[in-house]
Amino acid sequence: MDKDLINEALQTIHLQHGKDLKEVAQYLTMKYRIEVELLVLQNRLKKILLEEKAVA
């Protein structure tokens, strides 16, 4: 997937630091004023994980 703000936040905050998806949404809202629903974050996370499995 493309490297956009949402995907980068998911990778750094959720995958690397082990934080909850709510914290990713809060980070995006506070820093970039992007309102993202948790369902959108879950779908993006699934795509990132599937892409990593396909590469490995």
ABEGO torsion letter per residue (X at the ends): XBBBAAAAAAAAAAAAAGBBAAAAAAAAAAAAGBBBBAAAAAAAAAAAAAAAAAAX
